[in-house]
Amino acid sequence: MTANPESTALLLERLDRLELVGKRVKLSDGRSGPIVHVEYEAPQRVALVQTYPETPSPLTRVGVDRLSPPHLPCIVEIET
């Protein structure tokens, strides 16, 4: 959808939890996958992303907003 980090960050902050679930995203650590759950309300949201093809898959915790925990990988792109 977008490759500009600033526009991606702004878009992520505008989307609510239900709009984020199901979006396929690329992470700062190079992995990608669909968002299956968002744990918290904005700011400081954390999403669970299915980054492995197995079913059931271990989920990866990722930061969504600018105030999300800095030790987590963050979403850098929303894929189409």
Secondary structure, DSSP 8 states (H G I E B T S, - for coil): -B--HHHHHHHHHHS-HHHHTT-EEEETTS-EEEEEEE-S-SSS-EEEEE-S-SSS--EEEEE-STTS-TTS-BEEEE--
